[in-house]
Amino acid sequence: MAGDNFATAAAADTALLREYDLSDDDFQRIRRLVRERLGISLAESKRELVYGRLSRRLRALKLRDFGSYLQHVEADDAGELQHFCNAITTHLTSFFRESHHFDFLAEQLLPALERNNSRSRRMRFWSAGCSTGEEPYSIAMVLLENVRHLRGWDIRILATDIDTNVLSHARCGLYSGERLEKLDSRRLLRWFEPAQDQQHYTVRDELRQLISFKTLNLMDDWPMKGPIDVIFCRNVVIYFDREIQRRIVGRMAVLQRSDDHLILGHSESLLQVSSQYQLVGDTIHRRLAG
Ligand SMILES: C[S@@+](CC[C@H](N)C(=O)[O-])C[C@H]1O[C@@H](n2cnc3c(N)ncnc32)[C@H](O)[C@@H]1O
């Protein structure tokens, strides 16, 4: 079995090339910590990924092994717990990712909110797990394109993430031309201005002013009060195990009234997670009464 021999030799080479030893005990300790702190359930198969992401921290701190590193994290020396969380989380995102959600927002949700909230003249949106900001800025573009006529309304987007690095990027609102390649050219012209280097673009203040960016770990207490008309929590709970998903979706349900909406990512579902929502579209859920 030549293939197997190659595979064994390749694994041995990788081990030889490794700067640090990641023992089974260390890996299990990391898995426990990640589940407790972030809610994320790390599969055995993520060992290489974890090694790659955390070995950078060992190097930066000039530590010799994962055991000493984990002591730093557990004691939260010099805020290492935050660096650990930043290193572990996955941030893939893009403008108008899963574009049908934004069509639904423009065509169904906003007209309904305009009718139903006409007394309070208030709308609240939450991008939970907003990464580098593409999601809340996409929501903001749709809002400004569709509800500009609602003068005097109080309309806000809360955008939260556990990772302080991606949040700084989001707040700054500076994106490379590459990240904006797929954005409709009319939107690019309307909502972005070229940066001085001519290779990046900055979001216009009008968009930024609609959004409050805040650090928030979904596993901790949430400071905000409802009601929140629409929650976007896309491609976040997929990393959590079912028990944690139940807990988090249950807490979201408390912040929503009947007919409010919860939008999940393409491979996420509320099956066996919550019976407080009804599926009304492609991963779009409507809060039921009660
Ligand atoms: C894959 S990104 C999704 C970004 C965006 N929602 C989208 O769908 O394009 C997942 C985001 O969830 C954040 N995240 C993971 N665990 C979290 C937690 N426990 N609390 C808050 N945010 C978390 C990560 O930092 C990351 O930015």
The ligand as an SDF file (V2000), in Angstrom:
LIG
                    3D

 27 29  0  0  0  0  0  0  0  0999 V2000
  -18.1240   32.6600   10.0590 C   0  0  0  0  0  0  0  0  0  0  0  0
  -18.3230   34.1980   10.8630 S   0  0  0  0  0  0  0  0  0  0  0  0
  -19.9210   34.6860   10.2780 C   0  0  0  0  0  0  0  0  0  0  0  0
  -19.9920   36.1290    9.8940 C   0  0  0  0  0  0  0  0  0  0  0  0
  -21.3430   36.5990    9.3500 C   0  0  0  0  0  0  0  0  0  0  0  0
  -22.3780   36.4170   10.3240 N   0  0  0  0  0  0  0  0  0  0  0  0
  -21.6720   35.8950    8.0550 C   0  0  0  0  0  0  0  0  0  0  0  0
  -22.4880   34.9810    8.0450 O   0  0  0  0  0  0  0  0  0  0  0  0
  -21.1090   36.2520    7.0250 O   0  0  0  0  0  0  0  0  0  0  0  0
  -18.6380   33.7160   12.5500 C   0  0  0  0  0  0  0  0  0  0  0  0
  -18.4260   34.8610   13.5340 C   0  0  0  0  0  0  0  0  0  0  0  0
  -18.9480   34.4390   14.8110 O   0  0  0  0  0  0  0  0  0  0  0  0
  -18.0890   34.9010   15.8220 C   0  0  0  0  0  0  0  0  0  0  0  0
  -18.2720   34.0770   17.0380 N   0  0  0  0  0  0  0  0  0  0  0  0
  -17.8980   32.7940   17.2450 C   0  0  0  0  0  0  0  0  0  0  0  0
  -18.1890   32.4040   18.4960 N   0  0  0  0  0  0  0  0  0  0  0  0
  -18.7650   33.4700   19.0900 C   0  0  0  0  0  0  0  0  0  0  0  0
  -19.2830   33.6930   20.4130 C   0  0  0  0  0  0  0  0  0  0  0  0
  -19.2620   32.7620   21.3630 N   0  0  0  0  0  0  0  0  0  0  0  0
  -19.8070   34.9170   20.6880 N   0  0  0  0  0  0  0  0  0  0  0  0
  -19.8310   35.8900   19.7360 C   0  0  0  0  0  0  0  0  0  0  0  0
  -19.3450   35.7370   18.4850 N   0  0  0  0  0  0  0  0  0  0  0  0
  -18.8220   34.5400   18.1780 C   0  0  0  0  0  0  0  0  0  0  0  0
  -16.6910   34.7760   15.2170 C   0  0  0  0  0  0  0  0  0  0  0  0
  -15.7400   35.5970   15.8640 O   0  0  0  0  0  0  0  0  0  0  0  0
  -16.9490   35.1430   13.7580 C   0  0  0  0  0  0  0  0  0  0  0  0
  -16.6680   36.5010   13.5050 O   0  0  0  0  0  0  0  0  0  0  0  0
  1  2  1  0
  2  3  1  0
  2 10  1  0
  3  4  1  0
  4  5  1  0
  5  6  1  0
  5  7  1  0
  7  8  2  0
  7  9  1  0
 10 11  1  0
 11 12  1  0
 11 26  1  0
 12 13  1  0
 13 14  1  0
 13 24  1  0
 14 15  1  0
 14 23  1  0
 15 16  2  0
 16 17  1  0
 17 18  1  0
 17 23  2  0
 18 19  1  0
 18 20  2  0
 20 21  1  0
 21 22  2  0
 22 23  1  0
 24 25  1  0
 24 26  1  0
 26 27  1  0
M  CHG  2   2   1   9  -1
M  END
$$$$
